[in-house]
C-alpha cells in the first residue's frame, strides 16, 4: 500500500468503515441495497447514512482498493453497479474493528431532554405531550427492531448483527422505562409548583 493510501486509510471516518462493514457480509450489493440494510440494522444502534453519503464512501473505498464494483450487463433493464469488499478491504476492516482505542465513548444527543432542560419556558402539559410523543415513537422503533431481529434469526452470517439488534431492543425498553419515570417526575414537579409560598432559587444548578 502506498503512503498516500495509508494516509487516507488513517483519515477514514466512521461512516466509511460502516459502509465497508456492510460489504463484509457475503454477496454483492448496490448502494440502494446498502442503504436499505443500514436502515434496518445500523440505525438502531449507530446511525444510518444518507444515500449520497453511501455512494461517496463507496467511491472513496474503491479508490483505496478496499471495495470493487461491477456494472450490470444488458440483461437488466436498468443498469446497476454492485459493490463487494476486497481482500485488502477485509484486512483493513478487521484491523479497525479490533482497535478498541478507536471505539470511543457513546455519544448521547437527546433532543427531548434538551427541551426538558428548558422546561421553565414551557407549560407542564406541553412537556408531558412531548414525552408522550417520544414514548409512541420509541414503541414504534422497538417494533421495528424486533422485526429486524426476526428477519436475522437463524441466519448464520447475521449472528453478530443479531446480537447488536438484541442490545438495541434492550436499549429501547430502557428508554421506555426512563420516559415513564420522566412523566412521574413531571407530575411531581407540577405538584410542587402548585404549593403556595414556594419561590424559585436564583442560583444555577452548577457546582462551585
Secondary structure, DSSP 8 states (H G I E B T S, - for coil): --HHHHHHHHT--HHHHHHHHHHTSSS-B-HHHHHHHHHTTGGGTS----HHHHHHHHHHHHHHTSEEEEE--TTSSS--EEEEE-HHHHHHHHHHHH-GGGT-------HHHHHHHTGGGS-HHHHHHHHHHHHHHHHHHHHHHHHHHHHHTT-GGGHHHHHHHHHHHHHHHHHHHHHHHHHHHHHHHHHHHHSTT----SS-S---
